[in-house]
Amino acid sequence: EESLVQTYIPRLVDVAGNKASIPRDTVLDVPSWSVGHVIRFLEVNECTNLVPAFKEKAINGEQLMNLTKQEIMSLSQNKIGPCLKFENLQNLLKKMMTSMQARQYART
């Protein structure tokens, strides 16, 4: 039954770089994302230049959340712009997951 649930892939920033709003009741389980979900996340968030490297290294959701600055630099071929953009997205995801998990635990 869970396999029928479509995974929500958030757009965290718009084209101008402004933070996008995400529905409050959204469940964001990034660590369970497949490589395909991660690729979709990169595409939705204007990071298509990182797609080939992420595909080649088969980066899934758990790995995505644990990438270090050095690993991100390597994946972005040492280009500062894409590295900083991805780091920002990674930090936004972490903040969202933490606050969502806190709300979820507060309900029980």
C-alpha positions in Angstrom: 0.0 0.0 0.0 2.9 2.4 0.8 4.4 1.9 -2.6 1.3 3.6 -4.1 2.0 6.8 -2.2 3.8 9.3 -4.5 7.0 10.7 -2.9 6.8 14.5 -2.5 9.8 16.2 -4.1 9.9 19.8 -2.9 11.0 22.9 -4.8 12.9 24.8 -2.1 13.8 27.9 -4.0 12.4 29.7 -7.0 14.3 30.8 -10.1 15.2 34.1 -8.4 16.6 32.2 -5.4 13.8 33.0 -3.0 12.8 30.3 -0.5 9.6 28.6 -1.5 6.8 27.7 0.9 5.8 24.1 1.4 2.5 22.8 2.8 2.6 22.3 6.6 1.3 18.8 6.5 3.9 17.6 4.0 5.8 14.5 5.0 9.4 14.7 3.9 11.3 11.5 4.3 14.5 12.4 2.4 16.6 9.4 3.8 14.2 7.0 2.0 14.6 8.7 -1.4 15.9 6.6 -4.2 18.6 7.8 -6.7 15.7 8.8 -9.0 14.0 10.9 -6.3 17.4 12.7 -5.7 17.7 13.4 -9.5 14.2 14.7 -9.6 15.0 17.0 -6.6 18.0 18.4 -8.4 16.0 19.0 -11.5 13.1 20.7 -9.7 15.6 22.9 -7.8 17.5 24.1 -10.9 20.6 22.0 -10.3 20.6 20.0 -13.5 24.3 20.5 -13.9 24.8 18.2 -10.9 22.6 15.3 -12.3 25.3 13.4 -14.2 27.7 13.2 -11.2 24.9 12.2 -8.8 23.7 9.5 -11.2 27.2 8.2 -11.7 27.8 8.0 -7.9 24.2 6.7 -7.4 23.5 9.2 -4.6 20.3 8.3 -2.7 18.4 10.3 -0.1 20.4 9.2 2.9 23.7 9.9 1.1 22.4 13.2 -0.1 21.7 14.3 3.5 25.2 13.2 4.6 27.3 14.7 1.8 30.3 16.7 3.2 31.4 20.0 1.7 34.4 18.2 0.2 32.2 15.6 -1.5 29.8 18.3 -2.8 32.8 20.1 -4.3 34.0 16.9 -6.0 30.5 16.3 -7.4 30.2 19.8 -8.7 33.7 19.5 -10.3 35.1 22.1 -7.8 32.7 24.8 -9.1 31.9 27.2 -6.2 28.4 28.4 -7.5 26.8 24.9 -7.8 28.4 23.8 -4.6 27.0 26.7 -2.6 23.6 26.3 -4.2 23.5 22.7 -3.3 24.7 23.3 0.2 21.9 25.8 0.7 19.3 23.2 -0.6 20.8 20.5 1.7 20.6 22.9 4.7 17.0 23.8 3.9 16.1 20.1 3.6 17.7 19.4 7.0 15.8 22.3 8.6 12.5 21.2 7.1 13.0 17.6 8.2 13.9 18.6 11.8 10.9 20.9 12.2 8.5 18.4 10.6 9.8 15.6 12.8 9.4 17.8 15.9 5.8 18.6 15.0 5.2 14.9 14.3 6.5 13.9 17.7 4.6 16.7 19.5 1.3 15.1 18.2 1.9 11.7 19.8 
